[in-house]
Amino acid sequence: MNLENLKSLFLDNGCDKIFIKKLSPNDNSKNQVYFGGSFEILNILPISEIKNEEAGDWNKERFKATIKFSWIDEDSHLYPAPNAQLILYPKYPEVRFSGFLAKCQKPPSDLMTQRLANRLLFFAVSSNGVVLGFVAGPNSEISNEFESIQSVSEHGVFKVIELPQIVNSRNKLLEELLRIHQLGWIKSKRLDGRGNILPCEAPNCGGYTLEAELGITPNGYSEPDYLGWEIKQFGVANFEHINSAIITLMTPEPTDGIYKTEGTESFIRKYGYTDRTGREDRLNFGGIHKTGFRHPLTNLQIQLIGFDVDSGKIRNTNGRIALVDNNSIEAASWSFSSLLLHWNRKHNKACYIPSLSLVENLRQYKYGHKIILGMGTDFQLFLGQMALGNIYYDPGIKMENVSKKPKIKKRSQFRIKSQNLSNLYRANEIVDITI
């Protein structure tokens, strides 16, 4: 194996970047391989599941994140490592790579079981979500080739080699958004799972119409929408003023609390309120719920359980965002592990597009020329903004026909004002696509 052959193999598998770590003696199968002092690696690697593992001593608490990983041997064959996982230690925080030799048919045990300095670990993410890895000894041909490279970029503890791509995702995205902006008013529409264009008459069709123009079909995967970018549309009154809009960041269903254990109907009957506009036989559950403030209609307040505000770190792997009532009962909660899985991977690169709407006669949308881009995030940044009240829970849940045959609409929303978006990303920019 040499560097050109490895690059070709990664390219053939749809990879766009190679990440390289020079391994220390402690980076081995016994001590695990150190992947960095933050959870940013989750922005790179596709995680299929995150579980929390509690311990009596919180210093030992950790998350375990499952990844699909295969080793590449010297002859370019792939060998799955089914037990490969990331171990996330929230106290520090840090991430380590573990389980990468167990049950693998042909693992690189000779290099990954010993304490040997200056080995090189190469890995890249394939188009089907499998992480491909190769390890080289310190005096191998491929190591010498890599050391001779004059300049490479860096990402945390990794060096990065960019592979030649047919499409520059940022440029392609902005080109498409310029095309859509120049279309002017677009008839409201949406795509079904097969890519067929359907009419769309709901109030939230601005996002569906934009996705239809970009060719984004609905799916249940927690992956970015378009060429690695998460696409978020938000309504404005004027394209020149985009800093005061309300943006829905995500809409996850609760993972615990009365909402989950007793059901949505029981939750609404207990914490909902009669419709404020006088619509009969209807209960609503809505309103802005911020951390530490009790909502006057639902009598619930948001609490961040297991998050240390001062340090900005998760202190408990069983931590959660909880809606708590006056009796300290959790009406609904969202586990950090479930939100962590969604946020880091899906929001690592996000694009926010303003829109205008016309709803009379024929629903139409027009999309703006000033685009907000955010790159590089961490779920602990999300929690920090929630602690400050910049991110809040603003549900749109209702139950109609309460006394007869109840009909329930669920929508849990975490929202933010556009002026606070920059606090969620390590790099931000506003791009005028017409310039």
Protein Blocks (a to p, Z undefined) as FASTA:
>chain_A
ZZklmmmmmmmnopabdcdddddfklcfknopaebjbfklmmmpccfbdcddddfblklg
ccddddddddddfkopacddfkgccdddfklpccddehklgopabackklmmpccehiac
dddddfkopacdddddfkbmklmmmmmpmbdcdehjbccdddddfbdfklmmmmmmmmmm
mnopaddddddfkopacddfbfklmmmmmmmmnopacdfbdcdfbgoiacdddddfbfkl
mklcccdfbdcdcfedjklmnojklmmmmmmccdfklpahiacdedjddehiacfklopa
cddehiafknopafbfkbccddddfkopafbdcdfklmmmmmmmmmmpccdddddddfeh
iacddddfbdcddehiafklmmmmmmnomaccddddddehklmmccddddddddddfklm
mmmpcbdcdddfkZZ
